């Protein structure tokens, strides 16, 4: 990547004095936490009652990107490697899943998205919690929450594949890891034959000092994409996105302090067409007290400062504050009750009940409008009157089967710009005759794009996931009108080990995907059959062969964008 951008490592925590009560609560919590009698777990490890939890590892042997670890959940991409890759849970949008990386909120203040596509698989530990959980995790935790924890394992990994695919990851010590990836891929634009280069460089640091953990994660990437416009607003395929992002966090049992930062620049040739930069400074203090083996009380306060700026635009800032209480009790049945209070109507309430395989979860959650939705960018008009999205979630399950429903209010949606015929009338009086004439004129007036609270909608669905020995089966049905969410999703797989040999064959399908406003009348179904073979040697060396899209299915993922064709990957890994 070029030196077009610079990193701002300075913390900017500028909390308003009007929230002095929160400062007092933080100081009180610190005092409690430092008491030798305090018993606590890491904030990320709050006991989860009446919610489905899945813990996975982003193993480079099983995929080169973080998004692969999230499969078979509903994931989607806006192009090839380097393009945005999102995640949808429970029939909701990407913005309705809160992502925390190393304890710090990672959804961008501008878009509320988290781009999994620029995260390489480097051994991250991932916890996926489904259902409403704004009580603990705040804004955006409506349909689910994803907790990502960087983990460094000493060793080396190398990947070679078709389309000039190369990746190497080296961790010479438990505190440092460096990963580099380069792919000169075929364009996924179905009207373009040129190659699109994608590069990604990532460095991680992880230090443990007594009871503290310092984590630093920096990514620098560049992506050639197609279908942009030059300075004369003429179509071009000479498009490039340069980006960088970092996450820095300090954690111990009782508090988290850190920053996430993201910057993207877009070029057509040497002309910079667009750029945006955002950051979130975050502080959280909390404790989980084991009052008995039957009763646990978690509490905490958190505060964040968000910043967002577009190219040649004004910098926008916002402060957020909240305090929560979360109670888990185990008396014949397991119970959960929690609530959150915060500024600007950022309040939430949740109740859960669990007995063996049966669980029930009811809660309301929220998503505050992003700084971009509030302020626009010069083309998109500002709407400072936007209210937070609110949703009530209901989920009931029994073992491998779950039924859910989410009711959204004050939904925030984008309204495209349009021209409107505006007619005006003027009465003119002749000074000599006194006669009057009505003159009518009609002109076109441009109404700029804007975000509005458009009303309400619902998502309802059914999930089933079961393992039968070496076989796995996943089925889902979702009734929603949300863009690009599949109505039906299927996962059928077989995974079997024979001594040092492991085989995996998996079919994934997404059917009857809901078209977005620019997608036309219908989106094609997505089907993918993949194969993986892993051989483990006595020398702690592992070798993996992966074939993705074995049948070489050509599908238009989005209008104008095809899926990646058949791909072969050879991975070798040695840990020590």
N, C-alpha and C positions, 0 to 999 in steps of 0.2 A: 504494500500500500504506500502511496505517496505521503509526503509530509503536509498534506493539505489541511490536516486538523491537528490540534494539540490537545493534550490531556489536561484537565483541570482536576488536580488532586485535592484541592482545598475544600474542607468541610464548610458548609454554609448552613448553620443552624440558627435561625433567626425567629425564635418563638415570641409571640405576642404576649405582653405582660398581663393582658386581660384574663389570661388563663393561669393565674398564679395558684389557683387551687390545684391544678394538675402538678405544678412544680412541688407543692407541699406533699401531694400523694406520692410523687416519685421519691422524695427525700425520706418519707416514712417507709416506703417499700425497701429502699436501700438499707435503712437501719435494721429492718426486720431480717433482710437477707444476710446481713453481715453477722447476725446473732449466731453463736455457735449451736444453738438449739434448733435452728431452722433445718428442715429436711426438704429437699427440692430435687427436681429433675430439670433437664434443659427445657426451655420453653417449647421447643418443637416437639417434645415428647409428652405433651399433655395427654392424659388418658382419654381415649376416644370411646364413647358409649353410644350405641344405637346408630352407628354409621359404618359403612363399608370402607375398609382400609386395605390398600394393596401396597406392599413394599417391594421394590424391584431395584436392579442394579443396571446401570448403563455399561454393559460389557462390550468392548470393541470387537470381541470375537463374534458377537451376535448382531453387529450393526455398527456403522461408522458415525452415526449421528444420534443425538439424544432423542429425537423423535421416534427412532426405532424402538427404544425402550418403552415407549408409551403404548405401542401397539399391543393388543388389537383395539384399543379405544378409538373413538372417532377423531382422526387427525386429517388435516388437509393441507395442501400446498398450492401456492400461486405460481408455480413454475418448476424449474429444475433445482439442482443443488445451489444454494445461496438465496433462493427465493423464500419469501415468508412462509413459514410452516406453523399452523395454528392447531389448537386443541379445543374440541367441543365436548362438554359433558352434559348429560341429561337433557339433550335436545336444545340447550341454550347456546349462546354465542361464546366466542373466545373470551370476550371481556367479562364473562360471568364465572370464570375460573380464576381464583387468586393464586399467583405463583410467588413463592418465597425462595430466595436463593441464599443459603448460609444464614438464614434467619432474617434477611432484609427483603422488603417488598420489591418485586422485580417487574411487575406490570408497569409499562411506561406511562408517565403522567400525561403524555400527549394523546395516546391512542387507547390506553388501558390494555393493550396486547402484550403478550410475551412471545418473542420469536424463538421457537425451539430450533429452527433451521440453522442458526449460526452457532449452536452448541454442539461440539463434537463429543462423542462417547468416550469418556476418559475415566470410567469407574465411579461416576457419581451415584450416590445413594438417593433414591427417589421414593417418596411416600405420597400416594394418591388417596385423598380422603373425599368421598362423595357426599353430596348433600349440603344443605345450608349451614354455614359456620361463620357468619360475620361476627358472632359473639366474640370469638377468639381472634379471627384473622381479618376482620374489618372489611373494607370496601372490596367488592368483586367476588367475595366468597359466597356465591349464591348457589351454583350448581356443584361446585367442588373446589378443592384446594390441593395444590401440588407443592410439596416441600422438597427442594433440591439441596443436597449437601455434598460439597466437593470432597472427594476422598482420593488420596494419593497412595498408590501401591508401587513399591519399587519394582522396576522391570522395564522392558522395552516391547513395543508393539509395532509391526509394520504391515501395511495393507497395499496390495497391488490389485488393480482391476482393469476392466475394459474402459474405454473412453479416457485413456491416459489418467487413470485414477491412482493417486499415490498419497499415502498417509504414513507418518511415523510419529510415535509417541515415546518419549524417553523420560523415565523417572529415576535418576541416579541415587536419590535419597528420598526419605519419607516426607521431606518438606518442600520438594521442588519437582515440577513436571513441566515438560515442554512438548507441544504437539503441533505438527504442521500438516496441512492437507492441500492438495492441488488436484483439480479435475478440469480437463479440457473437454467438456461435454458437448454432445450434439444439442443444438437448439431445440427446445420443446415447442417453440412457435411453429405451427404447422405450415407456415408460408415462408420459412427461412431455413437455409441450408448451412449457415455459418456456424463455427464453433463458439461456445460461450465458456470462457475461463472463469473458474471459481477458485479462490485461494483463501485459506483460513489459517491463522497463527494464534496459538493459545498458550499462555503461561500461567501456572498456578503456584502459589506459595501457601504453605500451611505450617504454622508454628504453634506448639504447645508450650506455654510458659506457666508453670505451676497450675493454677486453676483456670487459666485463660487460654483461649484459642484465637489466633490471628489468621485470617484467611484472606488471600488476595487472588483474584481471578481476572485476567485481562485477555481480551480477544480482539484481533485486528483482521478484517476480512475485505475482500474485493470481489465483485460479482458483475460479469458482463450479462446484460439482459437485453431484450428486444422490445420494440414498440414504444419508442419515446418520441419527443419532438424537439427540434433544434430551435435556435433563437428566432428563426423565421416562421416557427410553428408549422414546419414541414415534417412529415413522418420520417423516422430514422431508426436504424438498428444499431447505431454506434452509441450504445448506452452503457453506462457503468455506475454501479453503486459502491462507494467506499464507506466502510463503517468501522467503528470501534466501540467497545463497551467494557466496563469493568465493574467488579463487585469487590468491596472491601468491608470486612466485618470483624468485630471483636466480640467474642461470646464467652460467658461463663454460665454457671448454673442459674444466675439470677437476672442477668441483663444482656441485651444485644445492642450494639452501637455500630452504625456503618452507613455506607452509601452505595447506591447503584447509579451508574451513569451510562448514557447511550448517545451516540452521535452518528448521524447518517448524512452523506453527501451524494448527490446525484449529478451526473455529467452526461452531456451529449457532445462528444468530442472533448474540447477543452472548455466548453461553455457550462458553467454550473447552473443547472436548471432549478435545483431545489436543495434545501438542507434543513435539518432540524436537530435539536440538541435538548436533552432532558436529563434530570437527575432527581433522586430522592434521598434525602438525609433522614435517618431513622434512629429512634431511641425507644427501647422497650425495657421495662423493669417489671419483673413479676416473680411469682413463687407458686409452687404447688405444695401444699401442706398435707401430709398424711395424718389426719387427726385420729384415725384408727384404721384397722384393716378393712373397715366397712365404709369409711367416709374420707373423701378427699376434696379439698377446696383449692382451686386455682384462682389467682387474681393477678391483675397487672394493670399497668398504664402504658400507653404508647403515644408517641408524638412524631410527626414527620413534617418535613419541609420539602415541597415539590417545586421544581423549576422547569419551564418549557419555553423554547424559543424556536421560531422558524426563520428561514433565510431573510435577512434584512428586516426582520420584524421585531416587535417589542418583546422584551422578556417578561414572562408572566410567572408569578409566584403564589403559593398557597400553603397555609399551615393547617394541619389536621391533628386533632387530639381525641383520645378516647380512654375509657377505663372499663374493665370487664371483671365479672365474677362468674366462675364456672364451678358447679358442685356436682360431684359424682358420688352416688350412694349405692351400696349393695346390701339390700335387706330383702331377701327372698327373690326380688327382682332387682335388676340394675336400673338406676335412674340417673338422668342428667337434667340439670336445670342451669341455664346461664343467661346472662343479659349483658349488654354493652350500652353505655351512654357516651355520646361524643358531640362535638360541635357540628353545626349545620345539619341537624337532624340525622346524624349518623348513629342511629340507635338500632339495636337488634335484640331479639329474644328467641330462645330455643329450648325445647323440651324433648327428651329422649327416653325411651323405655326399651329394655332388652331382657330377654329370658331365653337362654340357650340359643337356638338358631333364629328365634323370632326377634325382630326389632321394629321399632316405630320411632320416627323422627319427624318433628314438626318445628318449623322455625321461620322467622322472617329475616331477610337479609337485605342489603342495599349495595348499590354501586354509585358512588358520587360521579358527577359529570367530569370529564377530563378537562384539562386546561385548554386543549385545542377545541373541544366542543363548546366551551364557554366563550372563548376569545376569537376563534377563527384564525385566518392567516392573511387577510386582505382580499382573497377570492371568496372564501367562506365567511359569511357574516358572523359577528359575535351574537351570542344570546346569553346575557348575564343572568337571565331569569330562570335558567334551567334548574330543575329540581333533581335530587338523587333518584335513580331507579330504585324501586322497591319490589320485593318478591316474597311471597309466602310459599314455602316448600313443604310438601307432604311426601313422606316415603315410608312404606311398609314392606317388610321383607321376611322371608323364611328361608334361611340357608342360602341356596344358590339362586333363589328367585326374589326379585324385588319389583315393586310397583311404585311409580312416582308421579307426582303432579306439581307443577310450579305455576303460580299465578302472578304475572308481572303487572305492575302499575307504574304510571309515569314513565313509560318506556321512552328511552332516548333514541331517536332515529334521525337519519340524515335525509333532508329533503333537497333534491337537485334544483339547480337554478332554472328559471323559465322566464320567457317573455310573456307579458300580459298586455292586451289591448286596453288602453285607458282612454275613455271618451270624456271630453270636457265641453261644456257649453258656455257661451258668452253672449250676453244681450247688448247689442249696439244700437244707440238712439241717434237718428239723424238730427242735428241741431236746427236745421232749417224747417224740415217738415214735421219733426216730432215722431216720425215713424220709427218703430223698433224692429230690429232683425236679430234673429237667433243664429249665431254662427257655431257650428259643431265641428270639432276636430278630434281625430283619433290618432294616437301614437303608441308605439310599442315601448313599454317600460320593463327594464330588466330587474327581476327579483333574484337576488343572489342566493346561492345555496346556504343552508342554515340547518342547525340541529334544533329539534323541538321535542318536548314531552308529548308524544302522540297518543297516549292512551294505554290500553291494556291488551294482553294476549296470554295464552296458556300453552304449556307443553305437558303432555301426558305420555307415559311410556312404560314399557315392561322390559326387564333385563333378566336373562338366564345364562348362567355360566357354570359348567360342570366338568369335572375331570373323571374319566373312567380308565384308571390305570394309565396306559401310555397315551390315551386319546383325550382330546379336549374339545369341548363344544361350547360355543357362545352364540346366543341369539338375542336380538333386540328389536323392539318395535317402538317407534316414536311418532306421536301425532303432534305436529307443530307446523307453523308456516314460516319458520325462520330459515333464512337463506343458507343453502348448501348443506343442510343437515339431512342425512339419509333417513328415510322412513323405516327401512329395514337394514339390518347389519348382521352379517354372519361370519363366524370364525370356526373353522374346522381344522384340527391339527392332530398330528401324531409325533410324539417325541419318545425316543427309546435309546437306552444305553446298553451296549454290549461290551463289558469290560472297559477298555480305553477308547471305545468308539461310541460316538453319539450321533444320532440321526434326527432330523426335524423336517417335517413337511407340513406346511400350513397354507390354507386357503382363506383369504379375506375378501369379503364382498360388501359393497355399499350400494343399495338399490333405492330407486325412486328419490333421488336427491332433490331438495326443494330449490328451484331456480331463484337467483337473486334479481335485483331490479335491472341489471344489465346482461343477464344470462340468456335471454330469449325464453321460449316456452318450455324447454326441457333440457335437463342435464343428463349425460350418459351415465350408466351404471359403471362402478369401478370394481374390477375383479383382479386379484393378484394371487398367483400360486408361487410360493417360494420354497427353496430347498437349502438345507444347511447340514454339513458334515463336520464334526470336530474330532480330531485325533489327539489324545494326550500321551506324551512320551514320558519315560521314566526320569528324564532330565529336567522335568518341570516345564518343558516346552509344549505348547499347544498349537495345533495347526487347524485352520477352519477354511472350508470351501463353501461359499454362499452363492446361490443363483437366485436372483430376484426377477420377478415377472418371467417365470420359466417359459410360459406359452407365448411370450412376446406380444401380448395384447396391446393394440393401439387404441387408446381411449382418449377422447377429448375431456380432460379434467375440468377445464374452464374454457369458455369460448375463445378459440384461437390458440389454446395451449394443450398439447398432448402430454400424456404421461411419459415417464422414462421407459425406454424399451428394455429388452432383456439385458441384465447386467451380471457379470461374473466378478467375484471378489475372492482373493486369496489372502488370508490373514495368518500371521505367525506371531506368537506371543511367548515371552519368557519372563517369569516373575522370580524375584529373589527377596 
